[in-house]
């Protein structure tokens, strides 16, 4: 449940809260793995209360969509060789 003081925050605040990069947050948002609000084509915001609930829902061993950072084609080629 949101409260009047539960303002929308930027990806950088979510990244600091989760201890991950902003790129991870954007990737999860793009894949629909993290709750977010799209405010136009390039603006995404988050509610920390929803992020906290999302984290709690991930505790029971469920895998978050898009958690693993995707490797570039060059990195994948090196792994195969």
N, C-alpha and C positions, 0 to 999 in steps of 0.2 A: 504494500500500500504506500502510495506516495504522500508526502506531506508538503505543505507550502514552503518549507525550508529545504526540501530535497530538490535543489536546483540542478539543471542540466550542466554537465561538465564535459570538458574536452578529452580526447583520446589520451593526451599526455597525463592527465590526472588519473585516468583508469590504469594506464601503464605503470605509473608510480605505485598505485595501490596494489596492483597484482605482481609487481616486480618483474615486468616483461617489457619488451620494446614497444614503441608506438606502432611499428609495422605489424607486430603480432596482433595488436588490438584491431587495427584496420583490416587485417586479413580475416580475423574471426567475425568482424562485423559484416564484411563483404560476403562471407559464406553463411551468414545467418546463425553463427554459433554463439553469439553474445548479444544480449538485448541492447538495442540502440534506437535512436531516432534520427531519421534522415531529414535534414532541413535544407532541401535543395539538392543540386547535383553533386556537390563536393563537400557539403557540411554534414558532419555526423556528431551527435551528442549522446551522452549517456547519463543515467541516474545511478548514483552510487548505491542507493538502496537496492536497486534491481541487480546491480553487479554483485552485491553481497549475497543476494538470494541465488543468483546464478552460480557463484562459487560454492555455496552450500549444496546445491543440487549436483555438483560435480564430485563431491567428496566420496560418494559410494562406489568408486571404481569405474564410473561411466567415463567414456572418452569424449572430450570436447571436440566438436567438429572443427577441423583446421588447426588444432593445437601444434602439430608438428610443422616446423618451418620447411617449406618445400625447397628442395635442392635445385640448383640450376642444372641445365643439361650438361655442362662441363663437369660439375661435381658428380653427377650420376654416371657419366662416362668413365671417370676415374675409378669409381667404386666397382664398375663392371670389369675393368681391365686388370 
